[in-house]
């Protein structure tokens, strides 16, 4: 089990001479705020501010509650940092990708694995994935494994497939497949459960390097304004036990992490019981959720939809038998877990809403807050059923920019109803925006900008009728994220008595032109009343420095 974090005595701090928004709905900001013992104890005008141990002059900048990313893959981001980056920013063509891989291969002894991450064919000139033959031609003496940015697709060369005992006779696993050419030969790609099989079979990265990368990833998250995050599937990247061990090792090193963390465990209820895991509502290291995958992704045309994709005569797939998935969800519900399910297509969403309804009817529970992750293609009547359940829609607005080509290609005119925002809120369902980074943009400001502008800054807006207001978008990242973690009673706003988790911005998001929201810079981040990121006053980061040093001493 996870160990409890260490605590630190934090002095009282006065932040003054700024615009202090106690919540996204606060239309008359305060000028000053005082925090002490990890909580907000006062807000008001500068001339009435009480004395404090420390004072930070905000110089007219803006303070809002800290942001929560309710669906992010911190482990995957850290994992990718130790691999060859092959994002569209790094390579504009397949040749560019191959050049990067070949350069890494020259640094390694023959037979050593070349790992790469961030591949997105939508950003390549060819608009396709590289093939095994293309990789073989330039890297014949090293096994190569490339992870698509979504984590649902991988590409391997012949050396890698041979070491993994995968050949042309290998059968496709349930819920996925190996790509093949017109002659039935493997082309190197693996999709969904086939990719998961491959990713979990390759040799692991160095644990200490991974822990160090994970710590740096968390610190960098605070620089974006995140005070809390939910790891969206412990087990998705390399397998549950491996990832769980890394998180436990990192925490066992002692120092308090500079961000509150929650974890979704990618386990069936029986697997959680075998590991003696039970729901835990820890304020700093929460583990109350089991995570499942109902269907696939839009980019791979594996989303389970009710109408054929506009460019593909297919309606996607489920990752496991629907009745079996509903049974497992029912067991998780009965065991007291919050359940979160990856659903992108309307067929998948309908299946999961039905599973929640059956579970609640069989084992009634109060304030369950089961989640539907993504809710990409909304099913008819789904919102009313979600509201009746008290279930949450956890969406990723930056996908509108990141996946523009996939969305418009897959759905054509139907794209305007994809990734709903406005209709979620109007239906009275809790709307929670998040990143799903590294698939979506890591920056919450990109998410806020796209929730408001529907990706207007990268082309024609997608579904302007689903746009939300800036205040609604910020609320979804502050109170909304806290709601996802059942923490809104004590954090998410800056009212007296609430947690002193706040951020200082270089602009007022509620008066800034929407086109500039994505450029927002975070000048200071405070968690539990302690400064963990500070551009205003560089010497005010004792806890961040201490936490980082723990990784280097491991």
C-alpha positions, 0 to 999 in steps of 0.5 A: 500500500502507499505510505502517508506523505511527510508534512511540513510546517508552513508559515502564514503568507500574505499575497497582496496587490493583485486580483484574487478570484475566490472562484470562477464565479467571483465577479468582484475580486479581492486585493489580498489573500492570507493563507496559514497552516495550509488553508485560506484564512482571509481575503479582502482589500489590501488596506485591511489585510492582517499581518503575516510571516511572509508577504508576496507582492503580486504587482497587479497579477491575478490569483485563481484557485489551482487547477486539477487535471482529472485525467492525465498520464503522468507515468506515460509522459515520464516514460516518453521522456526517456525515449526518442521523441518522434512527434510532428514537432520533431519530425515532419515525415516518415524519413525524419522519424527514421532518421531520429531512430537511426541516430539513436541506434548508432549510440547503442550496442547491436541488439539493444532496443530503440524506443520512441514515443509521440508518433502522430501520423496526422502530423507527417507528410505521408499521413500514415505510420511507418512500416516494419519494412521501412524501419528494417531498411535503416535499422536492421541490427536493433529491435525498434518499438515506437509508441503512437502518442495515444498509447493505443497503437505501436509500430515494431520492426522485424527484430522486435517482432522476432524477439517477442515471438510474433510472426505472420501466424500469430492470431489477433487478441480479443479487442485488438489486432496486428496490422497486415499488408495485402499479402497477410504479412505483418506490417509492424503495427499493433492496435489496442489490445495487441499494442498493449501485449507488445508494450508489456512484453518489451524490456523495461526502462531503468527504474531509477531513471524513470522515477527521476523523470516522473518527479520532473514531470510532476514538478513541470506540471505545477509550472502549468498551474496544476495543484492536483492530478489523477493518473488516468490508468495505473497499468496502461503504459507498461502494466499495473504491477510495474507502474504501481511499484514505481509510484510506491518506490517514489513515495517511499523516498519520503518527501511530500510531492508538490501536487495532490495525486489521485490514481485510477487502477487498471484492474478488475475487482478480483485483481484489486482484491488479490493485491489487497487494494481497497478504495482510499480517499487520501487527500494527497495520494488518493486511490479510489477508482478502477479504470476500464476501456470499453472501446478504442480511439477515433484516430484508429477508427476503433471507437464503438459507434452506431454509424459507419465512420465517414471515411471507413466502412466500420463501426469500431470495436469493444475491447472486451465482451460487453456483457463481461464488461458490465459484469466487472463494472457491477462487481467494482461498484458493489465493492465500493469503487468509483468506476471510470471507463474510457468510452469514445463512441456512442455505442460504448457510452450507451453500454457503460451508462447501462452498466452503471444503471444496473449496478446502482439498481442492484447495489444502491450507493449514495454519491458514487460519481462514476465517470465516463472518460472522453464522451466523444460521440454522445448517444441520444438520451445519454445526458438525462441518464447520466444526470439521473446517475450523478455520473461525470463527463470527463472530457479533453477539449484540446483533442479538438486541436490535436485530433482535428484531422482525425475528427473531421475525417472520421465524422464529417459534418457530425463532428460538430457534436463531438466532444460536447461541452455546452450540452453537458452543462445545460443538461445538468451533468457535471462537466470536467475538462482535462488533458489526457496528456500525452494524447492531449495537450499537457497545458490546461490553458490549451484545454481551457482555450479549446473548450471556449474557442473549439479550436478556432485558432487552428482552423474553422471551429468544430461545433461552435454550439458546444463552446463553453464560457471562460468561467465555465471552463475554469470552473471545470478545472478547479471545482470540477476536478475536485468533484472528480476526486470527491474533494470539493468540500475542502478545495477548489475555491479560495473561500475562508477555510478552503485549502490554500491551493492557488496559482498566480497568472500573468493575465486575468483569464476572465477579461482576456481575449479568448484568443490569448487564453492559451498563452497564459503563463503561471507565475506562482503555484501554491499547494497546501499553503507552500510555494512549489513554483515561483517566477515572482520570488525564486527563493520561495521554493524550499519544498520543491527543491527538497522533493527533487533532491530525493530523486537524485539521492535514490 
